[in-house]
Amino acid sequence: MLPLPPPPSHLKQFNNSHSTQTSSSKQQQTMIQPSKSHKQSKSSSSSSSTPCTQIVLSKQPMIQKPHRESSDDTFNPKLRKASSSSATLLRPPRPTNPLIWCTAVLCVIFSVLLIVAGIATLVIFLSVKPKRPLFDTTVASLNSIYLDSTEYFNGDFIFLANFTNPNRKIDVRFEYLDIELYFFDRLIANQVLEPFTERRGEARLQSVHLISSEVYLPLNLSLELRKQIQSNRVKYNIRGTFRVRASIGLIHFSYWLYGRCQIEMTGPPSGVLISRSCRTKR
């Protein structure tokens, strides 16, 4: 017998595509239904042996691959924030650190004690009604005044300072005392006194000696001082700055006290106090 001529090229391409499709269907059927692999192998062998145009279609549904997020979803910051926030909401709350509880309890106790101390202090103040100490002078002596070249002042002045504690239930201590002497608004002398304590209702007299040496005075003040000496009426201003500590039992508190005295004396060398006006304020 004579050999058969080779099939045309388009039939070869069809057979190749057909065999490829049947092999892919075989693999899908084998993965999905392993129990029917024997029948599928028979049908595939028969289809491959005979070059026919029949195409075997699998009735089993295709397995869908899980959907992968696109690159836009993966790198979208809004979606990532939403996912992170949902994950945060789903997390169980963490237990509070015992150290934080102890700190909170101590803060509450301190606040309560502070409030109680404030109320107690207010009640004591309302019941005791503390008064500020008083600063005054009753005796003063102007020993000398000398003007060098009409602009430099030299002087010698002594006065007796009176410190009074008018409180009946409070002791006070003067921790800092600074006395200054002014002619109008020009400082001409000052002295710092030693601290002391005053009991309830006690008064203390303290001698203060103020010496001025080569203190510069403007020309207008120098001329005014000469006029006052000639008229036998010299006016000085005494200013005191005090740091006072008051004690009520176990309670202590401190404050600043300011004394002001305007005095008028006769001219030197034996000048005496004629009038005074003193006040004390906080």
Disulfide bonds with the S-S distance in Angstrom:
Cys261-Cys278 2.01
